[in-house]
Amino acid sequence: MLRLPDHWVWDSWYVQDDDGRWHVFFLRASRALHDPERRHHRASIGHAVSTDLRSWTLLPDALVPADAPAWDDLATWTGCTLRGPDGRWHLYYTGVGRAEGGLVQRVGLAVSDDLTTWHRHGDGPVVEADPTWYELLDRDAWYEQAWRDPWVFADPDGDGWHMLVTARANRGPTGGRGVIGHATSPDLVTWTVRPPLSAPAGFGHLEVPQVAVVDSRPILLFCTNAVADPRLRDHRIWVADAPSVRGPWDVAAARPVPHPHLYAPRLVPDGDRGWALIGFLDRVDGAFVGELTDPVPFRLPEADPSPAGTAATGR
């Protein structure tokens, strides 16, 4: 478990270096804020390293908000880290700015040669929502412009790179427009926004998406605390299926992954133990915890004949 006495810790993501060590990047904000709901606009990206996913050594922060004025001068949020073909590490992250009150989310890029010292690529985001398919800021429809939590992976046939993002469609009932946004790139730098890889299915947003192949099945893992159907509000972590890791994802038939306190988990291979989830403890007995768990063994949930699949459609 990663707990910082002076900071709350929440969303996280993981990557292994050449020596097999695990690096975790995570959102952090000072407990001196007193109210954990204030943490989002004080967030920076922390960094720690481990050999076993359980005992962590804290390293210098990876990224902090940019100097103003900048598109990401308020807070830096959730992303992913991977190595490019050139050997350099790429950290994609969500940024929000003061000029828009933190209400407009975009995706930026930082690069590193050693996973420790990071430099922003350019002075602007690398990709942002395209109104052709996605909802822009409309306070009458939603409280923010969702374009965050990038998850980047190589095309399985070698055709460039894919990015999944938390996004919202620009049509449909406002409470259930959450979709998996999509962009592609030939080089990890130049990105083209594509249509979403899921249809609106009653979720307000699909947060912290990740794709993996588990038991030979491509799956999408996501979490949500905003659903249109009250029958689903006891479930916050979900798995959806697709023909391949490129989607499209059948979010309407998503299956819940039960856990009473976990949020924003990531799938990680836990040695001989198989797949595990690591996320943050959200609220326990009504109080926000803000620390990362040890790996939680993961088993792929089977299709559920109960109303959950159809309820997720909002019908």
C-alpha beads as a LAMMPS data file, in Angstrom:
LAMMPS data file: protein, C-alpha beads

315 atoms
314 bonds

1 atom types
1 bond types

-500.0 500.0 xlo xhi
-500.0 500.0 ylo yhi
-500.0 500.0 zlo zhi

Masses

1 110.0

Atoms # bond

1 1 1 0.000 0.000 0.000
2 1 1 1.246 3.482 -0.885
3 1 1 0.164 6.012 1.712
4 1 1 1.681 9.473 2.091
5 1 1 1.264 11.112 5.497
6 1 1 1.109 14.623 4.038
7 1 1 -0.638 14.032 0.701
8 1 1 -3.725 12.306 -0.589
9 1 1 -3.072 9.839 -3.402
10 1 1 -5.662 8.806 -5.975
11 1 1 -5.605 7.850 -9.710
12 1 1 -2.473 5.898 -10.681
13 1 1 -0.821 4.112 -13.602
14 1 1 2.087 1.663 -13.919
15 1 1 4.999 0.758 -16.179
16 1 1 8.067 -1.507 -15.890
17 1 1 11.611 -0.374 -16.692
18 1 1 14.419 -2.410 -18.270
19 1 1 15.428 -3.792 -14.858
20 1 1 11.940 -5.097 -14.139
21 1 1 11.163 -2.443 -11.534
22 1 1 7.642 -1.065 -11.400
23 1 1 7.110 2.673 -11.618
24 1 1 3.840 4.137 -10.422
25 1 1 2.702 7.611 -11.413
26 1 1 -0.146 8.983 -9.337
27 1 1 -2.163 12.069 -8.570
28 1 1 -1.309 13.742 -5.277
29 1 1 -2.403 16.827 -3.354
30 1 1 -1.573 18.153 0.103
31 1 1 -3.672 17.092 3.079
32 1 1 -3.221 20.681 4.293
33 1 1 -6.192 21.473 2.055
34 1 1 -8.286 19.739 4.776
35 1 1 -11.207 19.125 2.404
36 1 1 -10.345 16.285 -0.044
37 1 1 -12.852 17.659 -2.552
38 1 1 -10.427 20.557 -3.094
39 1 1 -7.646 18.205 -4.216
40 1 1 -8.548 18.133 -7.928
41 1 1 -7.416 21.677 -8.651
42 1 1 -4.211 21.183 -6.629
43 1 1 -3.116 17.942 -8.289
44 1 1 0.372 17.131 -9.503
45 1 1 1.796 13.818 -10.719
46 1 1 3.850 11.901 -8.168
47 1 1 6.246 9.023 -8.818
48 1 1 7.434 5.978 -6.857
49 1 1 9.254 2.720 -7.651
50 1 1 8.874 -0.874 -6.449
51 1 1 10.171 -4.370 -7.144
52 1 1 7.009 -6.143 -5.937
53 1 1 4.062 -3.730 -6.375
54 1 1 3.720 -3.604 -2.583
55 1 1 6.672 -1.731 -1.072
56 1 1 7.244 1.651 -2.701
57 1 1 10.108 4.147 -2.653
58 1 1 9.067 7.718 -3.320
59 1 1 10.885 9.586 -6.120
60 1 1 10.688 13.248 -7.193
61 1 1 7.378 14.313 -8.700
62 1 1 7.110 13.645 -12.418
63 1 1 5.045 16.683 -13.424
64 1 1 3.472 19.744 -11.838
65 1 1 1.185 22.427 -13.307
66 1 1 2.873 24.737 -15.793
67 1 1 3.691 28.360 -15.104
68 1 1 0.830 30.671 -16.040
69 1 1 -0.428 31.452 -18.543
70 1 1 -0.664 27.956 -19.988
71 1 1 -3.339 25.479 -20.974
72 1 1 -2.290 23.233 -18.021
73 1 1 -1.420 25.850 -15.401
74 1 1 -4.035 24.759 -12.837
75 1 1 -3.618 20.991 -12.429
76 1 1 -2.143 17.901 -14.077
77 1 1 -4.354 14.820 -13.985
78 1 1 -4.482 11.169 -14.942
79 1 1 -2.611 9.650 -17.879
80 1 1 -0.399 6.762 -18.927
81 1 1 3.294 6.068 -19.521
82 1 1 4.909 3.980 -22.262
83 1 1 8.141 3.657 -24.193
84 1 1 8.276 4.806 -27.792
85 1 1 10.162 3.172 -30.666
86 1 1 12.926 5.770 -30.214
87 1 1 13.604 4.479 -26.684
88 1 1 12.247 7.590 -24.979
89 1 1 9.508 7.386 -22.379
90 1 1 6.249 9.170 -23.109
91 1 1 3.887 10.368 -20.383
92 1 1 0.454 11.416 -21.616
93 1 1 -1.508 13.401 -19.058
94 1 1 -4.668 15.450 -18.626
95 1 1 -4.252 19.176 -18.120
96 1 1 -6.668 21.908 -17.038
97 1 1 -6.072 25.662 -17.001
98 1 1 -6.938 28.664 -14.855
99 1 1 -8.345 30.674 -17.748
100 1 1 -11.296 28.283 -18.025
101 1 1 -11.640 27.633 -14.314
102 1 1 -10.389 24.079 -14.767
103 1 1 -13.518 23.148 -16.713
104 1 1 -11.918 22.226 -20.065
105 1 1 -9.771 19.089 -20.243
106 1 1 -7.084 18.413 -22.830
107 1 1 -4.296 15.857 -23.235
108 1 1 -0.619 16.772 -23.195
109 1 1 2.685 14.937 -23.511
110 1 1 5.922 14.918 -21.517
111 1 1 9.021 12.896 -22.453
112 1 1 11.938 11.430 -20.511
113 1 1 15.112 9.450 -21.093
114 1 1 15.171 7.896 -17.621
115 1 1 11.567 7.844 -16.280
116 1 1 12.587 10.389 -13.634
117 1 1 13.195 13.775 -15.295
118 1 1 10.326 14.845 -17.528
119 1 1 10.000 17.703 -20.019
120 1 1 6.831 18.861 -21.707
121 1 1 6.646 18.340 -25.453
122 1 1 5.840 21.750 -26.907
123 1 1 3.718 24.382 -25.219
124 1 1 0.245 23.077 -26.054
125 1 1 -1.862 19.951 -25.834
126 1 1 -1.374 17.126 -28.326
127 1 1 -5.077 16.303 -28.642
128 1 1 -8.419 17.767 -27.564
129 1 1 -12.105 17.078 -28.113
130 1 1 -13.490 17.454 -31.643
131 1 1 -17.100 18.744 -31.689
132 1 1 -17.808 16.580 -34.731
133 1 1 -18.478 13.729 -32.301
134 1 1 -17.831 14.977 -28.782
135 1 1 -19.526 17.302 -26.341
136 1 1 -17.686 20.550 -25.617
137 1 1 -18.234 22.653 -22.521
138 1 1 -21.965 23.105 -21.969
139 1 1 -22.839 23.787 -18.348
140 1 1 -26.496 23.057 -19.077
141 1 1 -25.560 19.526 -20.171
142 1 1 -22.611 18.636 -17.889
143 1 1 -20.386 20.291 -15.334
144 1 1 -17.161 20.134 -17.398
145 1 1 -15.744 19.342 -20.834
146 1 1 -14.616 15.730 -20.557
147 1 1 -11.443 14.795 -22.456
148 1 1 -9.146 13.104 -19.963
149 1 1 -7.482 9.918 -18.675
150 1 1 -5.603 9.021 -21.882
151 1 1 -4.640 5.367 -22.357
152 1 1 -2.216 4.810 -25.260
153 1 1 -1.256 1.475 -26.806
154 1 1 0.307 0.187 -29.999
155 1 1 -1.933 -1.089 -32.757
156 1 1 -1.691 -4.907 -32.675
157 1 1 -1.042 -4.993 -36.442
158 1 1 1.682 -2.356 -36.247
159 1 1 -0.469 0.424 -37.689
160 1 1 0.567 3.237 -35.353
161 1 1 -0.949 4.002 -31.966
162 1 1 -4.350 4.322 -30.350
163 1 1 -5.444 6.624 -27.557
164 1 1 -8.592 6.048 -25.495
165 1 1 -9.981 8.943 -23.459
166 1 1 -12.847 9.672 -21.100
167 1 1 -15.248 11.656 -23.266
168 1 1 -18.914 12.446 -23.846
169 1 1 -20.959 12.228 -27.021
170 1 1 -22.493 15.446 -28.326
171 1 1 -26.013 14.047 -28.483
172 1 1 -28.408 11.961 -26.430
173 1 1 -29.795 12.267 -22.872
174 1 1 -27.344 14.463 -20.985
175 1 1 -27.030 12.137 -17.990
176 1 1 -25.831 9.206 -20.076
177 1 1 -23.522 10.541 -22.803
178 1 1 -20.317 8.947 -21.531
179 1 1 -18.283 7.243 -24.282
180 1 1 -14.772 6.000 -24.953
181 1 1 -13.144 8.713 -27.034
182 1 1 -10.574 7.703 -29.627
183 1 1 -7.570 9.218 -31.387
184 1 1 -4.806 7.689 -33.515
185 1 1 -1.209 8.589 -34.257
186 1 1 1.536 7.317 -36.565
187 1 1 4.342 8.599 -34.301
188 1 1 3.037 9.243 -30.737
189 1 1 3.162 13.013 -31.362
190 1 1 0.686 13.881 -34.130
191 1 1 -2.821 12.771 -33.167
192 1 1 -6.080 12.639 -35.141
193 1 1 -9.389 12.482 -33.279
194 1 1 -11.680 9.663 -34.402
195 1 1 -15.290 8.719 -33.637
196 1 1 -15.899 7.159 -30.216
197 1 1 -15.329 3.426 -29.705
198 1 1 -18.519 2.977 -27.701
199 1 1 -22.078 4.240 -27.828
200 1 1 -23.782 6.158 -25.004
201 1 1 -25.147 3.560 -22.590
202 1 1 -26.481 5.382 -19.546
203 1 1 -23.152 6.294 -17.921
204 1 1 -22.333 9.966 -17.377
205 1 1 -18.635 9.264 -17.962
206 1 1 -16.336 6.246 -18.333
207 1 1 -13.289 7.130 -16.261
208 1 1 -9.705 5.857 -16.369
209 1 1 -10.178 3.445 -19.327
210 1 1 -7.654 0.678 -19.907
211 1 1 -7.553 -2.199 -22.395
212 1 1 -5.923 -5.578 -21.811
213 1 1 -6.177 -9.171 -22.978
214 1 1 -7.249 -11.366 -20.058
215 1 1 -7.850 -15.093 -20.512
216 1 1 -7.437 -14.537 -24.262
217 1 1 -10.310 -12.019 -24.238
218 1 1 -9.899 -8.313 -25.085
219 1 1 -11.477 -6.267 -22.302
220 1 1 -12.029 -2.647 -21.414
221 1 1 -11.775 -1.722 -17.739
222 1 1 -13.376 1.540 -16.645
223 1 1 -14.952 3.099 -13.587
224 1 1 -17.765 5.542 -13.058
225 1 1 -19.529 7.395 -10.287
226 1 1 -22.176 8.844 -12.603
227 1 1 -24.944 6.617 -13.966
228 1 1 -28.381 7.461 -15.270
229 1 1 -29.995 4.299 -13.865
230 1 1 -30.226 4.229 -10.040
231 1 1 -30.151 0.402 -10.084
232 1 1 -26.464 0.552 -11.046
233 1 1 -25.198 2.999 -8.438
234 1 1 -23.838 0.239 -6.198
235 1 1 -21.314 -0.651 -8.931
236 1 1 -18.431 1.621 -9.900
237 1 1 -15.891 -0.645 -11.672
238 1 1 -16.876 -2.263 -14.956
239 1 1 -15.568 -4.547 -17.691
240 1 1 -16.755 -4.462 -21.313
241 1 1 -15.967 -6.712 -24.282
242 1 1 -14.969 -6.148 -27.905
243 1 1 -13.748 -8.257 -30.832
244 1 1 -10.232 -6.828 -30.351
245 1 1 -8.367 -4.257 -28.270
246 1 1 -9.313 -1.745 -30.985
247 1 1 -12.971 -2.047 -29.997
248 1 1 -15.725 -1.119 -30.479
249 1 1 -16.654 -1.687 -26.848
250 1 1 -20.056 -3.032 -25.831
251 1 1 -20.529 -0.758 -22.836
252 1 1 -24.281 -1.455 -22.734
253 1 1 -23.442 -5.043 -21.758
254 1 1 -20.652 -4.134 -19.307
255 1 1 -20.272 -6.319 -16.214
256 1 1 -19.530 -4.972 -12.731
257 1 1 -16.355 -5.801 -10.810
258 1 1 -17.362 -5.773 -7.126
259 1 1 -15.240 -3.921 -4.590
260 1 1 -16.695 -1.741 -1.824
261 1 1 -14.018 0.978 -1.663
262 1 1 -11.759 0.749 -4.734
263 1 1 -11.808 3.378 -7.484
264 1 1 -9.790 4.093 -10.641
265 1 1 -8.019 0.703 -10.604
266 1 1 -5.433 -0.457 -13.122
267 1 1 -4.840 -3.995 -14.313
268 1 1 -1.262 -5.117 -13.669
269 1 1 0.412 -8.537 -14.082
270 1 1 1.306 -9.660 -10.551
271 1 1 3.952 -12.293 -11.317
272 1 1 2.805 -15.894 -10.840
273 1 1 -0.374 -14.655 -9.163
274 1 1 -1.881 -13.538 -12.473
275 1 1 -3.722 -10.288 -13.094
276 1 1 -4.407 -7.881 -10.250
277 1 1 -6.044 -4.507 -9.719
278 1 1 -4.354 -1.601 -7.980
279 1 1 -6.421 1.485 -7.300
280 1 1 -7.057 3.982 -4.562
281 1 1 -9.261 3.630 -1.524
282 1 1 -12.000 6.176 -1.971
283 1 1 -14.501 6.508 0.858
284 1 1 -14.540 4.130 3.811
285 1 1 -17.220 4.726 6.456
286 1 1 -17.986 8.017 4.736
287 1 1 -14.449 9.442 4.925
288 1 1 -12.104 9.890 1.970
289 1 1 -8.963 7.736 2.386
290 1 1 -6.691 8.642 -0.539
291 1 1 -4.067 5.883 -0.610
292 1 1 -3.192 3.087 -3.043
293 1 1 -4.000 -0.538 -2.307
294 1 1 -1.782 -3.553 -2.558
295 1 1 -2.629 -5.661 -5.630
296 1 1 -6.151 -7.094 -5.503
297 1 1 -6.478 -10.448 -7.358
298 1 1 -8.599 -10.034 -10.491
299 1 1 -10.886 -12.592 -12.075
300 1 1 -12.785 -11.775 -15.218
301 1 1 -16.488 -11.488 -14.328
302 1 1 -18.767 -13.707 -16.325
303 1 1 -21.710 -12.413 -18.295
304 1 1 -24.541 -11.649 -15.890
305 1 1 -28.098 -12.596 -16.958
306 1 1 -29.467 -10.133 -14.367
307 1 1 -30.833 -6.735 -15.446
308 1 1 -27.406 -5.047 -15.165
309 1 1 -26.626 -5.358 -18.848
310 1 1 -29.871 -3.814 -19.983
311 1 1 -30.029 -1.333 -17.114
312 1 1 -26.762 0.191 -18.247
313 1 1 -28.468 1.308 -21.416
314 1 1 -30.744 3.550 -19.385
315 1 1 -33.808 1.815 -20.773

Bonds

1 1 1 2
2 1 2 3
3 1 3 4
4 1 4 5
5 1 5 6
6 1 6 7
7 1 7 8
8 1 8 9
9 1 9 10
10 1 10 11
11 1 11 12
12 1 12 13
13 1 13 14
14 1 14 15
15 1 15 16
16 1 16 17
17 1 17 18
18 1 18 19
19 1 19 20
20 1 20 21
21 1 21 22
22 1 22 23
23 1 23 24
24 1 24 25
25 1 25 26
26 1 26 27
27 1 27 28
28 1 28 29
29 1 29 30
30 1 30 31
31 1 31 32
32 1 32 33
33 1 33 34
34 1 34 35
35 1 35 36
36 1 36 37
37 1 37 38
38 1 38 39
39 1 39 40
40 1 40 41
41 1 41 42
42 1 42 43
43 1 43 44
44 1 44 45
45 1 45 46
46 1 46 47
47 1 47 48
48 1 48 49
49 1 49 50
50 1 50 51
51 1 51 52
52 1 52 53
53 1 53 54
54 1 54 55
55 1 55 56
56 1 56 57
57 1 57 58
58 1 58 59
59 1 59 60
60 1 60 61
61 1 61 62
62 1 62 63
63 1 63 64
64 1 64 65
65 1 65 66
66 1 66 67
67 1 67 68
68 1 68 69
69 1 69 70
70 1 70 71
71 1 71 72
72 1 72 73
73 1 73 74
74 1 74 75
75 1 75 76
76 1 76 77
77 1 77 78
78 1 78 79
79 1 79 80
80 1 80 81
81 1 81 82
82 1 82 83
83 1 83 84
84 1 84 85
85 1 85 86
86 1 86 87
87 1 87 88
88 1 88 89
89 1 89 90
90 1 90 91
91 1 91 92
92 1 92 93
93 1 93 94
94 1 94 95
95 1 95 96
96 1 96 97
97 1 97 98
98 1 98 99
99 1 99 100
100 1 100 101
101 1 101 102
102 1 102 103
103 1 103 104
104 1 104 105
105 1 105 106
106 1 106 107
107 1 107 108
108 1 108 109
109 1 109 110
110 1 110 111
111 1 111 112
112 1 112 113
113 1 113 114
114 1 114 115
115 1 115 116
116 1 116 117
117 1 117 118
118 1 118 119
119 1 119 120
120 1 120 121
121 1 121 122
122 1 122 123
123 1 123 124
124 1 124 125
125 1 125 126
126 1 126 127
127 1 127 128
128 1 128 129
129 1 129 130
130 1 130 131
131 1 131 132
132 1 132 133
133 1 133 134
134 1 134 135
135 1 135 136
136 1 136 137
137 1 137 138
138 1 138 139
139 1 139 140
140 1 140 141
141 1 141 142
142 1 142 143
143 1 143 144
144 1 144 145
145 1 145 146
146 1 146 147
147 1 147 148
148 1 148 149
149 1 149 150
150 1 150 151
151 1 151 152
152 1 152 153
153 1 153 154
154 1 154 155
155 1 155 156
156 1 156 157
157 1 157 158
158 1 158 159
159 1 159 160
160 1 160 161
161 1 161 162
162 1 162 163
163 1 163 164
164 1 164 165
165 1 165 166
166 1 166 167
167 1 167 168
168 1 168 169
169 1 169 170
170 1 170 171
171 1 171 172
172 1 172 173
173 1 173 174
174 1 174 175
175 1 175 176
176 1 176 177
177 1 177 178
178 1 178 179
179 1 179 180
180 1 180 181
181 1 181 182
182 1 182 183
183 1 183 184
184 1 184 185
185 1 185 186
186 1 186 187
187 1 187 188
188 1 188 189
189 1 189 190
190 1 190 191
191 1 191 192
192 1 192 193
193 1 193 194
194 1 194 195
195 1 195 196
196 1 196 197
197 1 197 198
198 1 198 199
199 1 199 200
200 1 200 201
201 1 201 202
202 1 202 203
203 1 203 204
204 1 204 205
205 1 205 206
206 1 206 207
207 1 207 208
208 1 208 209
209 1 209 210
210 1 210 211
211 1 211 212
212 1 212 213
213 1 213 214
214 1 214 215
215 1 215 216
216 1 216 217
217 1 217 218
218 1 218 219
219 1 219 220
220 1 220 221
221 1 221 222
222 1 222 223
223 1 223 224
224 1 224 225
225 1 225 226
226 1 226 227
227 1 227 228
228 1 228 229
229 1 229 230
230 1 230 231
231 1 231 232
232 1 232 233
233 1 233 234
234 1 234 235
235 1 235 236
236 1 236 237
237 1 237 238
238 1 238 239
239 1 239 240
240 1 240 241
241 1 241 242
242 1 242 243
243 1 243 244
244 1 244 245
245 1 245 246
246 1 246 247
247 1 247 248
248 1 248 249
249 1 249 250
250 1 250 251
251 1 251 252
252 1 252 253
253 1 253 254
254 1 254 255
255 1 255 256
256 1 256 257
257 1 257 258
258 1 258 259
259 1 259 260
260 1 260 261
261 1 261 262
262 1 262 263
263 1 263 264
264 1 264 265
265 1 265 266
266 1 266 267
267 1 267 268
268 1 268 269
269 1 269 270
270 1 270 271
271 1 271 272
272 1 272 273
273 1 273 274
274 1 274 275
275 1 275 276
276 1 276 277
277 1 277 278
278 1 278 279
279 1 279 280
280 1 280 281
281 1 281 282
282 1 282 283
283 1 283 284
284 1 284 285
285 1 285 286
286 1 286 287
287 1 287 288
288 1 288 289
289 1 289 290
290 1 290 291
291 1 291 292
292 1 292 293
293 1 293 294
294 1 294 295
295 1 295 296
296 1 296 297
297 1 297 298
298 1 298 299
299 1 299 300
300 1 300 301
301 1 301 302
302 1 302 303
303 1 303 304
304 1 304 305
305 1 305 306
306 1 306 307
307 1 307 308
308 1 308 309
309 1 309 310
310 1 310 311
311 1 311 312
312 1 312 313
313 1 313 314
314 1 314 315
